[in-house]
Amino acid sequence: MRNRTVMMMAAIGLGAVLSAAVQAAEPEDLIKYRKNVMKAIGGDMGAIAAVMQGKAGDPSHLKMLATGLNANAHVVRDIFPEDSAMGETEAKAEIWDKPQEFDAAVSKLETAAEGFLAATDSGDKATIGAAMKELGGACKNCHDNFRQKRNRPLSKRNTLRGITLFAASTGARTELIAQQLQPSG
């Protein structure tokens, strides 16, 4: 009996220590965790789009992808604690300055993710497509209002594409520009 009590007290103490450790996570670790959750959502969205466009995967994968996306969508509300409003992040201050608006946007994401998951059960392409459009709109809403624009250098491919589109809009000969941009050798 005494050993059981000692073991129980030790377990309670260990639980308290572990709980305090989680609560004392460093802001940088919180940001890294948040980025990984958001990357998982983006990865699921990309995989879902590939399946729906017939580019990759199998339609039977949609339910599994939607399940993962739905689960991660329900984590978003908890990955923006006040002490993570700093560091290397694309999160805008509006997340913390306008918590009711952010909460509404997250609710919209959760509802759209649940709707998409339910739509995958129908097997109907139109129903799934409409739910995907709703889900994409929920993602775009958050990105437009609560995420800073990315400042990434253009890749050579995107630079070439941008120049070609600009050239096409100005009436210049795009083939000549493309040839001039090709590496020699």
C-alpha positions in Angstrom: 0.0 0.0 0.0 2.8 2.4 0.9 4.7 1.7 -2.4 1.5 2.3 -4.3 1.0 5.7 -2.5 4.7 6.7 -3.2 4.3 5.7 -6.9 1.1 7.7 -7.2 2.7 10.8 -5.6 5.7 10.4 -8.0 3.4 10.2 -11.0 1.5 13.3 -9.9 4.8 15.1 -9.4 6.0 14.1 -12.8 2.8 15.2 -14.4 3.1 18.6 -12.8 6.7 18.9 -14.0 5.8 17.9 -17.5 2.8 20.3 -17.6 5.0 23.2 -16.4 7.5 22.3 -19.1 4.9 22.5 -21.8 3.5 25.8 -20.5 7.1 27.2 -20.4 7.8 26.5 -24.1 10.0 29.1 -25.6 8.3 31.5 -28.1 10.7 30.4 -30.9 9.5 26.8 -30.3 5.8 27.9 -30.4 6.5 29.7 -33.7 8.2 26.7 -35.2 5.3 24.5 -34.1 2.8 26.9 -35.6 4.7 27.0 -38.9 4.7 23.2 -39.0 0.9 23.0 -38.4 0.3 25.6 -41.1 2.7 23.7 -43.5 0.7 20.5 -42.8 -2.5 22.3 -43.8 -0.9 23.7 -46.9 0.5 20.3 -47.8 -3.0 18.7 -47.4 -4.5 21.5 -49.6 -1.8 20.9 -52.3 -2.4 17.2 -52.2 -6.1 17.6 -52.4 -5.9 20.0 -55.3 -3.6 17.5 -57.1 -6.1 14.7 -56.6 -9.1 16.8 -57.6 -7.3 18.0 -60.8 -6.4 14.4 -61.7 -2.7 15.3 -61.6 -1.6 12.8 -58.8 -3.0 10.6 -56.1 -6.2 8.7 -56.1 -9.7 10.0 -55.4 -9.9 7.4 -52.6 -7.2 9.5 -50.8 -9.5 12.6 -50.5 -11.2 11.4 -47.3 -7.9 10.7 -45.5 -6.4 14.1 -46.7 -9.6 15.9 -45.6 -9.4 14.2 -42.2 -5.9 15.4 -41.6 -6.7 18.9 -42.8 -9.8 19.0 -40.6 -7.8 18.0 -37.5 -5.1 20.6 -38.2 -7.7 23.3 -38.9 -9.0 22.7 -35.3 -5.5 23.3 -33.9 -5.1 26.7 -35.5 -7.1 28.5 -32.7 -4.5 27.4 -30.2 -1.2 28.0 -32.1 -1.2 31.8 -31.7 -0.6 32.4 -28.0 0.1 36.0 -26.9 3.8 35.2 -26.2 4.4 34.1 -29.8 3.6 37.6 -31.3 7.3 38.1 -32.2 10.2 36.6 -33.9 10.5 35.3 -37.4 6.9 34.9 -38.4 4.5 36.0 -41.1 1.7 36.4 -38.5 0.3 39.9 -38.5 -0.2 41.8 -35.3 -4.0 41.9 -36.1 -4.2 38.3 -34.8 -3.6 39.6 -31.3 -4.9 43.2 -31.8 -8.3 42.0 -33.2 -8.9 38.7 -31.4 -12.6 38.6 -32.2 -12.0 39.0 -35.9 -9.3 36.3 -35.9 -11.5 34.0 -33.9 -14.3 34.4 -36.5 -11.8 33.7 -39.3 -10.6 30.5 -37.5 -14.3 29.5 -37.0 -14.9 29.9 -40.7 -11.8 27.7 -41.4 -13.0 25.0 -39.0 -16.5 25.0 -40.5 -15.2 24.9 -44.0 -12.8 22.0 -43.1 -15.7 20.1 -41.6 -17.8 20.8 -44.6 -15.1 19.5 -47.0 -14.6 16.4 -44.9 -18.4 15.7 -45.0 -18.4 16.4 -48.8 -15.8 13.7 -49.4 -18.4 11.2 -48.2 -20.7 12.1 -51.0 -18.4 11.1 -53.8 -20.0 13.8 -55.9 -17.4 15.9 -57.7 -19.6 19.0 -57.7 -20.3 18.8 -54.0 -16.6 18.2 -53.2 -15.6 21.0 -55.6 -18.0 23.5 -53.9 -16.7 22.5 -50.5 -13.1 22.9 -51.7 -13.9 26.4 -53.0 -15.4 27.3 -49.6 -12.3 25.9 -47.8 -10.0 27.8 -50.1 -11.9 31.0 -49.4 -11.5 30.4 -45.7 -7.8 30.0 -46.1 -7.6 33.1 -48.3 -9.5 35.1 -45.8 -7.0 34.4 -43.1 -4.0 34.9 -45.4 -5.4 38.2 -46.6 -6.2 39.6 -43.2 -3.8 37.9 -40.7 -0.6 37.0 -42.7 2.1 39.3 -43.9 2.9 39.2 -47.6 5.9 37.1 -48.3 9.1 38.8 -49.4 10.7 36.1 -51.4 13.1 36.6 -54.3 11.7 35.3 -57.5 13.1 32.1 -58.9 14.5 32.2 -62.4 11.4 30.5 -63.6 9.1 33.0 -62.0 11.3 35.9 -63.2 11.1 34.6 -66.7 7.4 34.1 -66.5 6.9 37.6 -65.1 9.0 39.1 -67.9 7.2 37.1 -70.5 3.8 38.2 -69.2 5.0 41.8 -69.1 6.4 41.5 -72.6 3.1 40.0 -73.9 1.1 42.8 -72.3 3.3 45.4 -74.0 3.3 43.8 -77.4 7.1 42.9 -77.3 8.3 39.6 -78.9 8.3 37.1 -76.0 10.3 34.5 -77.9 13.2 36.9 -78.3 13.2 37.8 -74.6 13.0 34.2 -73.6 16.0 33.3 -75.9 18.1 36.2 -74.4 17.4 35.0 -70.9 18.5 31.4 -71.5 21.9 30.6 -70.1 24.7 30.3 -72.6 26.7 27.2 -73.0 
